[in-house]
Amino acid sequence: MDKIGIYTDPEGEFLVIETPSEIQFELSDEARRLLVAGNKLQQPSVKINIKNLQPGKYLLKITYEGMSLYQRIEL
């Protein structure tokens, strides 16, 4: 899998995913309820608006060429 960068912006309003590859992503809460889903095609990064999410733990799923990567995110 190509290198993937995952971070929040300095203002804490967006979760940023950077990768040169096309991906699909899903952000779920601790109860695994889907909050946001989408894809990154030709753009260098994608931003997920998180400013209205409550502080807590979330699960980010990234799918690339049939493989899935899971990352826990704490806001």
ABEGO torsion letter per residue (X at the ends): XBBBBBBBBAAGABBBBBBABBBBBBBBBAAGBBABBBBBBABABBBBBAAABBBEBBBBBBBBGGBBBBBBBBX
